[in-house]
Amino acid sequence: MTNFKKIMVPIDFSENSPKVLQSAVEVAEKFEAALSVVFVVQSFEDYSGFFVPHMPISQFEQEMVDSAEKKMESFLAENLNSDVPYNSAVLQGDVAEKIIEYAEKNDISMIVMGTHGYKGLEKVLFGSIAEKVVKTSPCPVLTVNPYK
């Protein structure tokens, strides 16, 4: 059996994030693993031709990262009630790509992530981050449906 010592859980701060985090904590406890809690700020450079922001995009993105780092601190303080060793990271870029990149660079042995259950047109418009991660991950991915 694979030795799962580093488990990563990408979160999006939605109402389902605490449920997904709890699932990851349970897995980490079972395998006596460390946990990496990750949030990715979507890069806006792909959309720069669609609108003219009131401030430079780089400044806006930096404010998003700063805000996400503060949100991560409060999210973990409110929702991580375990002795599991953990670290956290706020990344910036394409969400699925950054999750995979983080997993590769940090020798992650399992990713535990939520699915949003998009169907039909929503799935076509938004794609599925979980699906992209499952297809390209360097390690096993456990998907959690927070609605069940």
Residue, then its C-alpha position, 0 to 999 in steps of 0.5 A: m500500500t502507498n505511504f500517504k504522508k503528505i496530503m493536500v486539500p485545495i479549498d475555495f472558501s465556499e460553504n462546502s470548504p469546511k466539509v472538504l477540509q474535515s474529510a482531508v483531516e480524517v484521511a490525514e489522521k488515518f495515515e498519520a500524514a501532514l496536511s497542506v491546505v491550498f487556495v488558488v487565486q485565479s489569474f486575471e491576465d487572461y481577461s485583461g482585454f474584456f474590461v478596464p479595471h480602475m487599478p492595474i491588474s497586478q495591483f488588483e491581483q496582489e490585493m486578492v492574494d493578500s485578502a486570501e492569505k487573511k481569509m486562510e488564517s481565519f478559515l483555519a482558525e475556525n475549521l481546523n480543530s485537530d492535532v494534524p500537522y499542517n501548512s497552508a499556501v495561497l497560490q496564483g494562476d490557473v486553479a487546476e494547473k497550480i494544484i498539480e504544480y504544488a503537488e509535484k513540487n511538494d511531493i504530495s502523496m494524495i490530494v483530497m478535494g471537493t467536487h461542486g457537482y456542476k452539470g450540463l451548461e454550468k459544467v461546459l461553461f466553468g469546466s471541472i477543476a476536479e476533473k482536470v486534477v484527477k486526469t493530470s495528478p501525479c498522485p491519487v486524488l480522493t474527491v469528496n461530494p460535500y452534498k452527500 
